[in-house]
Amino acid sequence: MSAYEDWVIEAETKGLKISEIILQNQMEELEQSEQVLFQRMNTNLKAMRESVEAGLTSKRRSLSGLVGGDAEKVEERRKRGESLIGDQMSGAIARALAVAEVNACMGKIVAAPTAGSCGVLPAVLFTIEAARQVSEHELLLALFTAAGLGIIIAERASVSGAEGGCQAEIGSAAAMAAAAAVELAGGSPRQTADAAAIAMKSMLGLVCDPVAGLVEVPCVKRNATGAMIALVAAEMALSGVESAIPIDEVIDAMGNIGKQMPCALKETAQGGLAVTPTGRRIQVDFL
Amino acid sequence: MGKSNVFDLLGPIMVGPSSSHTAGAVRLGAMARRILGEEPIQGTVLLHGSFAKTGKGHGTDLALVAGLLGMAPDDERIPTSLMIAKECGLSLSFQTADLGDVHPNTVKFDLLGKNGGHVVVVGSSIGGGSIVIREINDFHVEIRGDYPTLVILHQDLPGVVAQVTLLLTTAQINIARMLVSREKRGARALMILETDQKIDDASLDLMRKLPRIYQVLAIEQL
């Protein structure tokens, strides 16, 4: 069984970033050069950037009509300088909603790790980019960190809502984004692990209960709250706050909780919000 | 879930909203088109299970049609595929159906091609955009589209499989996976070969001239 801890130790021993260890690992795994891997990752980064921009300016609504226009509302308030929680947090919320809305409206996104959780990682990365001087190269490295952690999560637990509930989708995305944020902000490999653990712990038990089975309610807004949790966890880890439970054990716990979760709460739209009176009414109206 | 790489976790780049109900559906349509081997002009699309129940909100119908038109999962014309189909003269009818004990995200295509070809294809979207084709013209198959694939209709007799694999040996083509099934002993049989290398046209021509080989279809990797 692969462990994130092994990569942390290797990075510490060699004095490298965690992303550089993951990059080396993937060059062997995929039998591709560093240059090719960077090119492929750059394609993802470019598509992510476009999805944020598209979502902040789009007037489109989803097929059901339930989703659309919320990113713009948050962004407008931020631009007016009225944000209650600060410019960066509001910016992250707007970006996360933007990408998730683009997804719900059949626009182009990058699954990260899934389509339903596609807004978390771009929101966190581009918010840090807007606030600090980070290069394109550092953004790409941060994506390798995020994806590397994702590999461990997929192997030890799951990144599918049907298998593990929302904790496996938004929870994994938040953990991946938290690790990436720490690296981007200059934190240590150990701190990426702590941030990921703190983020995922905050998401444990979250069920997948989409109204009418659509990737809309509550998925879109959970992208924004997932991005918040990622940033809060990164801030704690960068301050030196440690996770009492190591990341690999948190991932195992997430996997176990997913197995214990009843099927009604795993993407089947047979429980939770989906079966509330309003949830049912939306389903009837739409279908 | 088995061993994955960084691009399984970040990607695919796709038109939303769902990797299984949208991206996977595009790929199913694209595979059906490849199996037909020509431009489809008419067809029936039967939606089963979750495809039938929540397909509308995920644009599953639009995605399947986009695939039939030859689009990829990141094509931004997917939302307008029904209109494009009309312009291209592709006429389709959608119905819901119970296809039995199959994956919840399953679709059955009955397609007619521009040059008169006809094919019935059943396939499932099994998560994360991955797909598997389960049936071609009542034959059980298992095609995932991640390798160049040969679908060969032949007579069930000793040596028929061997002459195909010998030809592949000569062409230096390695078989990754293989499946053989038949209607009954001595009757029509189907062989599915997933290969590491793409098979060249010359070898395909030779294969089509082999005795007791009725039909050879080469499907490109998705």
Interface residues (C-beta under 8 A of the other chain):
Chain A: I22 Q26 E29 L30 L37 R40 M41 T43 N44 A47 S62 L63 S64 V102 N103 A104 C105 M106 G107 K108 I109 V110 A111 A112 P113 T114 A115 G116 C118 L121 L143 F144 A146 A147 G148 G150 I151 A154 E155 S158 V159 S160 A162 M176 A212 G213 L214 V215 E216 A269 F286 L287
Chain B: M1 G2 K3 S4 N5 V6 F7 D8 L9 L10 G11 P12 I13 M14 V15 G16 P17 S18 S19 T22 A23 S50 K53 T54 K56 G57 H58 G59 L62 D74 E76 I78 P79 G127 G128 G129
